[in-house]
Amino acid sequence: MSRVQHIDVTEAEADQRLDRWFKNHYPGLSHGQLEKLLRKGEIRVDKKRAKAKDRLEAGQVVRIPPLPDDAFNPNAAKKRPEKEQLTLSDRDIAEIRGMILHMDDDVIVLNKPAGIPVQGGSKQLRHIDGLLDGLRFDYDERPKLTHRLDKDTSGVLVIGRTRQAAKHLTEAFKKRSTRKIYWALVAGVPKPAQATISYNLTKVVTSAGEKVVVDRDGQSAVSDYSVVEVAGTKAAWLALKPLTGRTHQLRVHCAAIETPIVGDGKYGGSEAFLEGVISRNMHLHAREITISHPKGGDLTVVAPLGQHMAATWKLMGFHENDYEDPFEELGF
């Protein structure tokens, strides 16, 4: 491509990361080539500099500089030097397959451990996206992410096994027809015991990096919560149901009602850490998801607690298997 182009972001591409958008449009362009163009300011979104991790909105315009001919060739990456390719070891494959909670012809659901990011970045060399080749099995297509979780959040992560299945699942998330339940341990006990949190949120850039804050003029963000059990007045086990899907929504909402998620120093500060032997890791877990299946009907998958949260539950005397969905009972 020998000239500059300007391409509109479609409704179907909304909320997609810029690097993923480029991968779909220009499959032969390597991540390194993309990062170089971004650093030089040759790629812009609505005439502004952009980063690979930026999420696009419908109607935005992406400036595309002249690109090499093989940017359109999906096989170009296979011709690049070996150092640009990620080769999975047997240990990598065993690790990603060990996360599988559910698998059928169209969908794989993982129980993502806390501490591993879903997608890579400049300082993230190991991530779920980079391990997805280990989930090909006998398929020619590479599995595809359909949503994401924060690096330090554990729990259900839905993968499409084919492009068609991934498109269906992604649309289900965008239409907000998907039901998600999270578990969290928070510092303190929120009052009332069941309520809806509705605080608009916006992203800001601080000296410490990007952060989400409560902002009356921000995007609408709504979460239901219910106290499941308490440990005196020190901490509470919450079930959380996000009704919108804003970045860091549950973390900011819990901090905003003065019961930050335990281990979430970014939003809860020192108040987010309990004394004693409670892990300092973040205690937020995507427990359950119900989503429209590509072949029809709904798929429901539940993820057991990860290691550090299971240890905390045991220490607190909470019983994972005694949980009953409070939102159905309350009509939330």
Summary of the structure (lengths in Angstrom):
residues: 332
radius of gyration: 20.9
end to end distance: 52.6
largest distance: 67.1
contacts: 989
relative contact order: 0.12
helix: 28%
strand: 29%
